[in-house]
Structures are given as C-alpha cells and as structure tokens.
Amino acid sequence: MERDRAALAAALRESVERILAQVAEEAARATTMASSVPDASLVASYVTWMRPYVPTALAAAAADDARRSALLERWLDTTVSQKVRPVPPVARRGLFNLGFRLARTSVAAYAQENGLDAPALDRELADLESDMLATIARRSLGVA
C-alpha cells in the first residue's frame, strides 16, 4: 500500500498542471455560461487559486490512513490569497469529478509507462477521492 500511494502521488504530481488547466477551463465556462473558449485571464485566475491546494493534496495521496486524515483536514484550511469569481454551487461537484476523471486517465497512463500495477493505483485514487469527499462532507455538516 505504501509503495502504491507513493506511485499515485508521483503520477498525480506529473499531471497536476494539465488537470488544473482543464478544471479551470470548465470552471470558467460554468461561471460565464460560455460554451466556447473561456476567457484566458479567468482560467489563469482559477489555476492560480487552486494551486495552493496541490502540495497538501499530493502529500495526502502518499500518506497512510492516519496521516491522510490530518492532511485532508489541513487541505480544507488552505489559505488562498487570490479572490476568484465564484463557481456556481451546482457546478462544483462536477468540477471535482472532472478532476478525478482526468487523474484516473493520467494515473493509468503513468502506471502503464512505468510498469506499475494500474488496478492498485486506481484503487488508491478511488480511496483518496472517497476520503476527500468524506472530509468535505464532515466539514460542511460541522462534524469533526
């Protein structure tokens, strides 16, 4: 498990900028209701806003269960200095799902390129997604 989580974090680290860019594009589309090419400055502002969350998320991907829980609590408390145009609440879950769909594709490719156990990495990614969603739900419900 430890080796799989380290490999998962490495795979995500390798693809994180591409994932951020694609999620930011969709966030800009959702915010402006545009179906065409979104405003590049708005996309850039979303990437800049999301980037501070990355180091803790990557650390959580590599961590054991106990450490992951603490890291995900810290992840939710990430301080961002830039204000961005709010994404409609209905779109937020879809953007989260998009990020994980893109991550699944990247992790599978990374596993194949590096001779790793793709199903094991996919299970670890699914566990990370579940842990993140549970942390968000606990926080939003006020449950510690």
Sequence and secondary structure as in RCSB ss.txt:
>XXXX:A:sequence
MERDRAALAAALRESVERILAQVAEEAARATTMASSVPDASLVASYVTWMRPYVPTALAAAAADDARRSALLERW
LDTTVSQKVRPVPPVARRGLFNLGFRLARTSVAAYAQENGLDAPALDRELADLESDMLATIARRSLGVA
>XXXX:A:secstr
 HHHHHHHHHHHHHHHHHHHHHHHHHHHHHHHT SS   HHHHHHHHHHHGGGHHHHHHHHHS HHHHHHHHHHH
HT           HHHHHHHHHHHHHHHHHHHHHHHHHTT  HHHHHHHHHHHHHHHHHHHHHHHHT  
